């Protein structure tokens, strides 16, 4: 779930094509399993962890990191048929928790309220397919460019762009964002797809703007498309590819065009919590080095978006 800024796209488009094949070919519903549960030995395993030593004492004492997340964004975070929180982010959260000696407790919230939840200390961090951007780092509203908060720090853990998909066999000639002029697109509110649709609509000529309909979550946008109420949906590439692969047994949707606006997903932490930021960065570096990160990314078939090191505020 990304937010808009001008970003590099050309080199990442080649990655997108490879990732499309990887995700569409290997993503399985059975790759689930509730990763929010941690064993009683987690703390003992992390006793000698350099990352755990960096963790603020208050969090060590609680033994829990509260994670704000919009848990309706498969395959990154969603509920399985048993109601368990599963996906790429919960799996990575469980691995980070083992390294830090605490449990990552995912708490559901709408995407556009997660940063506010960090400021109010409802959450310790937010992990929800959130793109690391300069605007978010600096607390700037991406549309008005006005200062609306203190901003957040990000520990970058994945790379993803934005894709468009339509009903299967009914792409209406849509291949690029320019092709959406005069058509309706459904998106999740507050995401890069939302911002991109608004900016692309301004480029349309002949009075044919992009009709935009926004929803609280991506699943609602998919329902709108499925019912014929929209011509297309746009969402982060892993989510779009998963929807195409799984909805209606793969018979509902199809990807059109290439991924654009590729940028890093980041774990968001409120400004001023430098110790927690350093601990999460160290834990991510540790699971990259020990191979746990790679296993999780491969499990979900999104290897093309993997990172090789944990960077802080690497977004542009």
HELIX and SHEET records of a PDB file:
HELIX    1   1 UNK A   10  UNK A   26  1                                  17    
HELIX    2   2 UNK A   29  UNK A   31  5                                   3    
HELIX    3   3 UNK A   42  UNK A   45  1                                   4    
HELIX    4   4 UNK A   50  UNK A   54  1                                   5    
HELIX    5   5 UNK A   57  UNK A   62  1                                   6    
HELIX    6   6 UNK A   88  UNK A  100  1                                  13    
HELIX    7   7 UNK A  111  UNK A  113  5                                   3    
HELIX    8   8 UNK A  114  UNK A  119  1                                   6    
HELIX    9   9 UNK A  134  UNK A  138  1                                   5    
HELIX   10  10 UNK A  177  UNK A  180  5                                   4    
HELIX   11  11 UNK A  192  UNK A  201  1                                  10    
HELIX   12  12 UNK A  218  UNK A  226  1                                   9    
HELIX   13  13 UNK A  237  UNK A  246  1                                  10    
HELIX   14  14 UNK A  247  UNK A  250  5                                   4    
HELIX   15  15 UNK A  274  UNK A  290  1                                  17    
HELIX   16  16 UNK A  292  UNK A  299  1                                   8    
HELIX   17  17 UNK A  303  UNK A  305  5                                   3    
SHEET    1   A 3 UNK A 103  UNK A 108  0                                        
SHEET    2   A 3 UNK A  64  UNK A  69  1                                        
SHEET    3   A 3 UNK A 125  UNK A 126  1                                        
SHEET    1   B 2 UNK A  78  UNK A  79  0                                        
SHEET    2   B 2 UNK A  85  UNK A  86 -1                                        
SHEET    1   C 5 UNK A 211  UNK A 215  0                                        
SHEET    2   C 5 UNK A 184  UNK A 188  1                                        
SHEET    3   C 5 UNK A 232  UNK A 236  1                                        
SHEET    4   C 5 UNK A 152  UNK A 167 -1                                        
SHEET    5   C 5 UNK A 253  UNK A 270 -1                                        
SHEET    1   D 5 UNK A 211  UNK A 215  0                                        
SHEET    2   D 5 UNK A 184  UNK A 188  1                                        
SHEET    3   D 5 UNK A 232  UNK A 236  1                                        
SHEET    4   D 5 UNK A 152  UNK A 167 -1                                        
SHEET    5   D 5 UNK A 311  UNK A 312 -1                                        
END                                                                             
